Amino acid sequence: MDPIGYTHLAAGLAAGLAAIGGAIGVALIVKAVLEGVARQPEQRGTLQTLMFIGVPLAEAVPIIAIVVSLILIFS
């Protein structure tokens, strides 16, 4: 296999693993918020605000990894 093929393989793996990692991260955040609301319903607003901050942070790394993999593919 030529080096370009390895680059495309690495880019595809990076994008796929980043997407899986981001999905797992978001699922864990939402799970924790739902458990917290089930335990203390009066803290719903605070937990929801923290979730709205945490989910984009968990999604930032996969988005950056996908951009880097696209740069690898098209360069």
Secondary structure as the mmCIF struct_conf table of DSSP 4:
data_model
#
loop_
_struct_conf.conf_type_id
_struct_conf.id
_struct_conf.beg_label_comp_id
_struct_conf.beg_label_asym_id
_struct_conf.beg_label_seq_id
_struct_conf.end_label_comp_id
_struct_conf.end_label_asym_id
_struct_conf.end_label_seq_id
HELX_RH_AL_P HELX_RH_AL_P1 PRO A 3 ARG A 39
HELX_RH_3T_P HELX_RH_3T_P1 PRO A 41 GLN A 43
HELX_RH_AL_P HELX_RH_AL_P2 ARG A 44 PHE A 74
#
